[in-house]
Amino acid sequence: MAMEQVRFGNRSTKMRKRQVVLRREEPPRSSSTNSSLTSRSVRYAECQKNHAAGVGGYAVDGCREFMASGEEGTTAALTCAACGCHRNFHRREVETEVACDCSSPPPFNGA
């Protein structure tokens, strides 16, 4: 975390914490003998919105899975039909499946 001091005019305020997250994705490796196909599916699970944050508590609504309110590509698709929260409040699960078509020599049975 990095600390930064915020100034307004001639006065300065408290130090604020700022968290910087860097993500790096490795490029797919290409090989002349092996070919692989990667498919990712994203699923949004239970809602994690804290409805009691304003009063210093913790309470979630119990919504178990995100269900889009509208068609894909519309703004309604980002709102949950069950709880009314934005999709970002739901836990994101990414499932990656790699299918490999490997051309390897047959196993050696030495006797």
MARBA-3410 file (N, C-alpha, C, O; in Angstrom, 1 decimal):
111
0.8,-1.2,0.0,0.0,0.0,0.0,0.9,1.2,0.0,1.9,1.3,0.6 ~ 0.4,2.3,-0.7,1.2,3.5,-0.7,0.4,4.5,0.1,-0.8,4.5,0.1 ~ 1.1,5.4,0.7,0.5,6.5,1.5,0.6,7.8,0.7,1.6,8.0,0.0 ~ -0.4,8.6,0.7,-0.4,9.8,0.0,-1.1,10.9,0.9,-2.0,10.6,1.6 ~ -0.6,12.1,0.8,-1.1,13.2,1.6,-2.0,14.0,0.6,-1.5,14.4,-0.5
-3.2,14.3,1.0,-4.1,15.1,0.2,-4.1,16.5,0.7,-4.3,16.8,1.9 ~ -4.0,17.5,-0.2,-4.0,18.9,0.1,-5.2,19.6,-0.5,-5.5,19.3,-1.7 ~ -5.8,20.4,0.2,-6.9,21.3,-0.3,-6.5,22.7,0.1,-6.6,23.1,1.2 ~ -6.2,23.5,-0.9,-5.8,24.8,-0.7,-4.5,24.9,0.1,-3.5,24.3,-0.2 ~ -4.6,25.7,1.2,-3.4,25.9,2.1,-3.4,24.8,3.2,-2.4,24.8,4.0
-4.4,24.0,3.4,-4.4,23.0,4.5,-4.3,21.6,3.9,-4.6,21.3,2.8 ~ -3.8,20.7,4.7,-3.6,19.3,4.3,-4.5,18.5,5.2,-4.8,18.8,6.4 ~ -4.9,17.4,4.7,-5.8,16.5,5.5,-5.0,15.2,5.9,-3.8,15.2,5.7 ~ -5.7,14.3,6.5,-5.0,13.0,7.0,-4.4,12.3,5.8,-4.8,12.5,4.6 ~ -3.5,11.4,6.1,-2.9,10.6,5.1,-4.0,9.5,4.8,-4.6,8.9,5.6
-4.1,9.2,3.5,-5.0,8.2,3.0,-4.2,7.0,2.5,-3.1,7.2,1.9 ~ -4.7,5.8,2.7,-4.1,4.7,2.2,-4.6,4.4,0.8,-5.8,4.6,0.6 ~ -3.7,4.0,-0.1,-4.1,3.7,-1.4,-3.5,2.4,-1.8,-2.3,2.2,-1.7 ~ -4.4,1.5,-2.3,-3.9,0.2,-2.6,-3.9,0.1,-4.2,-4.8,0.4,-4.8 ~ -2.7,-0.4,-4.7,-2.5,-0.5,-6.1,-2.4,-2.0,-6.4,-1.6,-2.7,-5.8
-3.2,-2.4,-7.3,-3.2,-3.9,-7.7,-2.8,-4.0,-9.1,-3.3,-3.4,-10.0 ~ -1.7,-4.7,-9.4,-1.2,-5.0,-10.7,-1.5,-6.4,-11.1,-1.2,-7.3,-10.3 ~ -2.0,-6.6,-12.3,-2.3,-8.0,-12.8,-1.5,-8.2,-14.1,-1.5,-7.3,-14.9 ~ -0.9,-9.3,-14.2,-0.2,-9.6,-15.4,-0.6,-11.0,-15.9,-0.7,-12.0,-15.1 ~ -1.0,-11.1,-17.2,-1.3,-12.3,-17.7,-0.3,-12.7,-18.7,0.2,-11.9,-19.5
0.2,-14.0,-18.6,1.2,-14.5,-19.5,0.6,-14.8,-20.8,-0.5,-15.3,-20.9 ~ 1.3,-14.4,-21.9,0.8,-14.8,-23.2,0.8,-16.3,-23.4,1.7,-17.0,-22.9 ~ -0.1,-16.8,-24.2,-0.1,-18.2,-24.5,1.1,-18.7,-25.2,1.6,-18.0,-26.1 ~ 1.7,-19.8,-24.8,2.9,-20.3,-25.4,2.5,-21.1,-26.6,1.5,-21.9,-26.6 ~ 3.2,-20.9,-27.7,2.9,-21.6,-28.9,3.9,-22.7,-29.1,5.1,-22.5,-28.9
3.4,-23.8,-29.6,4.3,-25.0,-29.9,3.9,-25.6,-31.2,2.7,-25.6,-31.5 ~ 4.8,-26.1,-31.9,4.5,-26.7,-33.2,3.9,-28.1,-33.1,3.2,-28.5,-34.0 ~ 4.2,-28.8,-32.0,3.8,-30.1,-31.8,2.5,-30.2,-31.0,1.7,-31.2,-31.1 ~ 2.3,-29.3,-30.1,1.1,-29.3,-29.2,0.2,-28.2,-29.5,0.6,-27.0,-29.8 ~ -1.1,-28.4,-29.5,-2.1,-27.3,-29.6,-3.1,-27.5,-28.5,-3.5,-28.6,-28.1
-3.4,-26.3,-27.9,-4.4,-26.4,-26.8,-5.4,-25.3,-27.0,-5.2,-24.3,-27.6 ~ -6.6,-25.6,-26.4,-7.7,-24.7,-26.5,-8.1,-24.3,-25.1,-8.4,-25.2,-24.3 ~ -8.1,-23.1,-24.8,-8.5,-22.6,-23.4,-9.9,-22.0,-23.5,-10.1,-21.1,-24.3 ~ -10.8,-22.4,-22.6,-12.1,-21.8,-22.5,-12.3,-21.4,-21.1,-12.0,-22.1,-20.1 ~ -12.8,-20.2,-20.9,-13.1,-19.6,-19.6,-14.6,-19.4,-19.5,-15.2,-18.9,-20.4
-15.2,-19.7,-18.3,-16.5,-19.4,-18.1,-16.6,-18.6,-16.7,-15.9,-19.0,-15.8 ~ -17.4,-17.6,-16.7,-17.5,-16.7,-15.5,-18.9,-16.9,-15.0,-19.9,-16.9,-15.7 ~ -18.9,-17.1,-13.7,-20.2,-17.3,-12.9,-20.1,-16.3,-11.7,-19.1,-16.2,-11.1 ~ -21.2,-15.7,-11.4,-21.3,-14.8,-10.3,-22.2,-15.5,-9.2,-23.3,-15.8,-9.5 ~ -21.6,-15.7,-8.1,-22.2,-16.5,-7.0,-22.9,-15.6,-6.0,-23.5,-14.6,-6.4
-22.8,-15.9,-4.7,-23.6,-15.2,-3.7,-23.2,-13.7,-3.6,-22.1,-13.3,-3.9 ~ -24.2,-12.9,-3.2,-24.1,-11.5,-3.0,-23.3,-11.2,-1.7,-23.6,-11.8,-0.7 ~ -22.4,-10.3,-1.8,-21.5,-10.0,-0.7,-21.7,-8.5,-0.2,-20.9,-8.0,0.5 ~ -22.8,-7.9,-0.7,-23.0,-6.5,-0.3,-23.4,-6.4,1.2,-24.3,-7.1,1.6 ~ -22.7,-5.5,1.9,-22.9,-5.3,3.3,-24.0,-4.2,3.4,-23.7,-3.0,3.2
-25.2,-4.6,3.8,-26.3,-3.7,3.8,-26.3,-2.9,5.1,-27.1,-1.9,5.3 ~ -25.5,-3.3,6.1,-25.5,-2.6,7.4,-24.2,-1.8,7.6,-23.8,-1.4,8.7 ~ -23.5,-1.5,6.5,-22.2,-0.8,6.6,-22.4,0.6,7.1,-21.5,1.2,7.8 ~ -23.5,1.3,6.8,-23.8,2.6,7.2,-23.9,2.8,8.8,-23.6,3.8,9.3 ~ -24.3,1.7,9.4,-24.4,1.8,10.9,-23.3,1.0,11.6,-23.4,0.8,12.8
-22.3,0.6,10.8,-21.1,-0.1,11.4,-21.3,-1.6,11.7,-20.6,-2.2,12.4 ~ -22.3,-2.2,11.1,-22.6,-3.6,11.2,-22.2,-4.4,10.0,-21.6,-3.9,9.1 ~ -22.7,-5.6,10.0,-22.5,-6.5,8.9,-23.7,-7.3,8.6,-24.1,-8.1,9.5 ~ -24.3,-7.2,7.5,-25.5,-8.0,7.2,-25.6,-8.1,5.7,-25.6,-7.1,4.9 ~ -25.7,-9.3,5.2,-25.9,-9.6,3.8,-27.3,-10.1,3.6,-28.0,-10.5,4.5
-27.8,-10.0,2.3,-29.2,-10.3,2.1,-29.5,-11.7,1.8,-30.7,-12.1,1.8 ~ -28.5,-12.6,1.6,-28.8,-14.0,1.5,-29.0,-14.5,0.0,-29.3,-15.6,-0.2 ~ -28.8,-13.5,-0.9,-28.9,-13.9,-2.3,-27.8,-14.9,-2.7,-26.6,-14.6,-2.4 ~ -28.1,-16.0,-3.2,-27.2,-17.1,-3.5,-26.5,-17.1,-4.8,-25.4,-17.7,-5.0 ~ -27.2,-16.5,-5.8,-26.6,-16.5,-7.2,-27.1,-15.3,-8.0,-28.3,-14.9,-7.9
-26.3,-14.7,-8.8,-26.6,-13.6,-9.6,-27.5,-14.0,-10.8,-27.2,-15.0,-11.5 ~ -28.6,-13.4,-11.0,-29.5,-13.6,-12.1,-29.7,-12.2,-12.8,-30.3,-11.3,-12.2 ~ -29.3,-12.1,-14.0,-29.5,-10.8,-14.7,-30.9,-10.4,-14.9,-31.8,-11.3,-15.1 ~ -31.2,-9.1,-14.7,-32.5,-8.6,-14.9,-32.9,-8.4,-16.3,-34.1,-8.3,-16.6 ~ -32.0,-8.3,-17.2,-32.3,-8.0,-18.6,-31.4,-8.7,-19.6,-30.6,-9.6,-19.2
-31.5,-8.4,-20.8,-30.7,-9.1,-21.9,-29.3,-8.6,-21.8,-29.0,-7.5,-21.4 ~ -28.4,-9.5,-22.3,-27.0,-9.2,-22.4,-26.7,-8.0,-23.2,-27.3,-7.9,-24.3 ~ -25.9,-7.1,-22.8,-25.6,-5.9,-23.5,-26.4,-4.7,-23.1,-26.1,-3.6,-23.5 ~ -27.4,-4.9,-22.2,-28.2,-3.7,-21.7,-27.7,-3.4,-20.3,-27.0,-4.3,-19.7 ~ -28.1,-2.3,-19.7,-27.7,-1.9,-18.4,-28.4,-2.8,-17.4,-27.9,-3.0,-16.2
-29.6,-3.3,-17.7,-30.3,-4.2,-16.8,-29.6,-5.5,-16.6,-29.9,-6.2,-15.6 ~ -28.8,-5.9,-17.5,-28.0,-7.2,-17.4,-27.0,-7.1,-16.2,-26.5,-8.2,-15.8 ~ -26.7,-5.9,-15.7,-25.8,-5.8,-14.6,-26.4,-5.7,-13.3,-25.8,-5.6,-12.3 ~ -27.8,-5.8,-13.2,-28.5,-5.7,-12.0,-29.1,-7.1,-11.7,-29.7,-7.8,-12.6 ~ -29.0,-7.6,-10.5,-29.5,-8.9,-10.1,-31.0,-8.8,-9.9,-31.6,-8.0,-9.3
-31.7,-9.8,-10.5,-33.2,-9.9,-10.4,-33.6,-10.3,-9.1,-34.7,-10.0,-8.7 ~ -32.8,-11.0,-8.4,-33.2,-11.6,-7.0,-33.0,-10.5,-5.9,-33.9,-10.4,-5.1 ~ -31.9,-9.8,-5.9,-31.6,-8.9,-4.8,-31.6,-7.4,-5.2,-31.6,-6.5,-4.3 ~ -31.5,-7.1,-6.5,-31.4,-5.7,-6.9,-30.0,-5.1,-6.9,-29.9,-3.9,-7.2 ~ -29.0,-5.8,-6.5,-27.7,-5.3,-6.4,-27.0,-5.3,-7.7,-27.3,-6.1,-8.6
-25.9,-4.5,-7.9,-25.1,-4.6,-9.1,-24.3,-5.9,-9.1,-24.0,-6.5,-8.0 ~ -23.9,-6.3,-10.3,-23.2,-7.6,-10.4,-21.9,-7.6,-9.7,-21.4,-8.7,-9.3 ~ -21.2,-6.4,-9.5,-19.9,-6.4,-8.8,-20.0,-6.8,-7.4,-19.0,-7.1,-6.8 ~ -21.2,-6.8,-6.8,-21.3,-7.2,-5.4,-21.3,-8.7,-5.2,-21.2,-9.2,-4.1 ~ -21.5,-9.4,-6.3,-21.5,-10.9,-6.3,-20.2,-11.4,-6.5,-19.4,-10.9,-7.3
-19.8,-12.5,-5.8,-18.5,-13.1,-5.9,-18.3,-13.7,-7.2,-19.2,-14.5,-7.7 ~ -17.2,-13.4,-7.8,-16.9,-13.8,-9.2,-16.1,-15.1,-9.2,-15.1,-15.2,-8.5 ~ -16.6,-16.1,-9.9,-15.9,-17.4,-10.0,-15.5,-17.6,-11.5,-16.4,-17.5,-12.4 ~ -14.2,-17.8,-11.8,-13.8,-18.0,-13.1,-13.3,-19.5,-13.2,-12.5,-19.9,-12.5 ~ -13.9,-20.2,-14.2,-13.5,-21.6,-14.4,-12.8,-21.7,-15.7,-13.3,-21.3,-16.8
-11.5,-22.1,-15.7,-10.7,-22.2,-16.9,-10.5,-23.7,-17.2,-10.2,-24.5,-16.4 ~ -10.8,-24.0,-18.5,-10.6,-25.4,-18.9,-9.7,-25.4,-20.1,-9.8,-24.7,-21.1 ~ -8.6,-26.2,-20.0,-7.6,-26.3,-21.1,-7.7,-27.7,-21.7,-7.6,-28.7,-21.0 ~ -8.0,-27.7,-23.0,-8.0,-29.0,-23.7,-6.8,-29.1,-24.6,-6.5,-28.2,-25.4 ~ -6.0,-30.1,-24.4,-4.7,-30.2,-25.1,-4.8,-31.4,-26.1,-5.2,-32.5,-25.7
-4.4,-31.1,-27.3,-4.3,-32.2,-28.3,-2.8,-32.4,-28.5,-2.1,-31.8,-29.3 ~ -2.2,-33.3,-27.6,-0.8,-33.5,-27.6,-0.4,-34.7,-28.5,-1.0,-35.7,-28.4 ~ 0.6,-34.5,-29.3,1.1,-35.6,-30.2,2.4,-36.1,-29.5,3.4,-35.5,-29.7 ~ 2.2,-37.1,-28.8,3.4,-37.7,-28.1,3.6,-39.1,-28.6,2.7,-39.8,-29.0 ~ 4.8,-39.6,-28.5,5.1,-41.0,-28.9,4.4,-42.0,-28.1,4.1,-41.7,-26.9
4.1,-43.2,-28.6,3.4,-44.2,-27.8,4.4,-44.6,-26.6,5.6,-44.5,-26.8 ~ 3.8,-45.1,-25.5,4.7,-45.5,-24.4,5.6,-46.7,-24.7,5.1,-47.6,-25.5 ~ 6.8,-46.7,-24.2,7.7,-47.7,-24.5,7.5,-48.9,-23.5,7.6,-48.6,-22.3 ~ 7.3,-50.0,-23.9,7.2,-51.2,-23.1,8.5,-52.1,-23.2,8.5,-53.0,-24.0 ~ 9.5,-51.7,-22.5,10.7,-52.5,-22.5,10.6,-53.8,-21.8,10.2,-53.8,-20.6
11.0,-54.9,-22.4,10.9,-56.2,-21.7,12.3,-56.7,-21.5,12.4,-57.8,-20.9
END
